[in-house]
Amino acid sequence: MSSFYALFGRTIALLVLVLQGACAQLPEHVDRPVSTALASPNGTALEALVQQRRKADGARFESGFLLLAGPAAAYGSRLALIEGAQKTLDLQYYAIHADASTGRLVRGIRAAAERGVRVRILLDDLHSTGRDALVLGLAFVPNIEMRLFNPLAGARGTSLARVLNSIGDASRIQQRMHNKLFLADNVLGVTGGRNLGDAYFGNALKGNYIDVDILAAGPIVQDLSRSFDSYWNNERAYPVQSLVKRSELEAIRERAQQADRELADESARAQNSPPPATPPPAPGTEPKDGAAPTPAQLARAWDEKPMDLRTARFVWAPAVMLADQPGKIPADKGAEKTRAPGLVVSQPGDAASSSRRAAALEASSDLAAGSDTVVEGLLQLIGQARSDLLVISPYFVPGPDMKQAFAAARGRGVRIRVLTNSLSSNDAPVAHVGYARHREDLLKIGVELYELRSEQASVSNAFGSSGSGSLGESRSMLHSKVLVLDGRLLVVGSMNLDLRSQLQNTEIALLVRSAELSRAASAQIERGMREGSWRVELNDGSLVWRAPEGSGLKDTSTEPDASLTLRLLLRLFGPLAPDQLL
């Protein structure tokens, strides 16, 4: 018991120190110079490449798309955009982690800035603490501007201190910018579910996310850029220099390097070998880029290979963008929550927009335009489904209007299949509670439910690889956000079908009218459901999890692969958490 009291005493002391310093406030009268995307990509090498590819393909539509289902394509596409940009790079992310994978991207971004590319990086502020705060050092590099959206006041040494400092402004903590964009010269860009970090590129040792992005080319990218500009020039976006001093980042870097040295010493002692003087850095990687990569991470063949955009096979099709307005998040501390000022819906601007396919997409966008948020727009589109709906949503917490949309679709005879995380694959187990409490209702109306099997490597192949097969049998976690309607409309974005995405976070999505892309996505999803997921069914009023095809596993009547302790804890505390906060 004495150790317990010692720990308790240290915890109280830490809280006292934190609360004593919990008086930081966000700066006022911040200078935010207005800037916008490149007016025209004409004359850039990337624009010439897009036009050359479109002409070679004899495309009817001006915008092209390529699904990025695996880590190699996702990482290589971003490297290609960095190396190909001549004028501008615009990045908008919920999280950028200071680790081995991001270190390579960071070096490329610095090199782009050195050759004269204007770089703007907009980052949600929630995760920019501890080691991950080191990415904020980019703000002090010439030709790079960096802003933090909806920041929390306080020091960045730990997340705990900042959360306690903002405890009186809980809504600011809850409401986050969840958008993901990676745009080059306003002519090529990537959007989808991935943040930037090892776990999103199949390069983490303990667990990797299964994710899907889409590479867009042509005029649709200008719509994405306009969305970026609306966030960049918003009063909720604070230049890093107004919030963080270089001296603070240096102190965080020293602590991170000390932690690396201690870890190396501990590893050396375990192997009974002399400790290295410093952790081995990746070739050409400065310590400030993040954590020193492991030998396994250095061996990743794709880590240094940009995608060859000259041979990338684009599908040319009409598309629209759905984007929440930044005003979905109130600007001022304590401001009364109001409805979002409307959803931004782009219109297909292709030369062939008068064609039947583009006209159908315009009808869809007109319907979505009557909504207030991306998720509500998607629910309106679900109302158009006539035969089949495929959904991937890692966090699936259906509110009343979502359940109503599904029930109405089932009433029209629409087959609905949903793939989400199992309890064991969910990186936020409490979010699973919000799904589990609606599971039986969904099954009763005829929704088919599939839950990702976590501890195996074969599922990675079904989604273009999560990377787990290369770095050991690491945990697989679903992070893709995809919808396919009637085999002809593909939606890829940052949103989950949950109340957090609907009410709290800002999101963005691309809607592409393409039977070819829809077929490709459907094939991946259906294979993942069949070979890598548990199918949940009702059997005499009780839940049964049917084992994945060819897995050799047995069906089960309890949450598969989850410990009894975890199941009991969630059953005990889960009812206390409202759906909108999960």
Beta strands, then each sheet from edge to edge (+ up, - down):
strand 1: 64-68
strand 2: 88-93
strand 3: 118-124
strand 4: 144-149
strand 5: 181-184
strand 6: 188-192
strand 7: 207-210
strand 8: 213-217
strand 9: 237-239
strand 10: 315-316
strand 11: 319-324
strand 12: 343-345
strand 13: 388-392
strand 14: 415-421
strand 15: 448-452
strand 16: 475-478
strand 17: 482-485
strand 18: 489-493
strand 19: 508-513
strand 20: 533-539
strand 21: 542-546
sheet 1: 9+ 4- 3- 2- 5+ 6- 8+ 1- 10+
sheet 2: 7+ 16+
sheet 3: 12+ 11- 19+ 18- 17+ 13- 14- 15- 20+ 21-
end
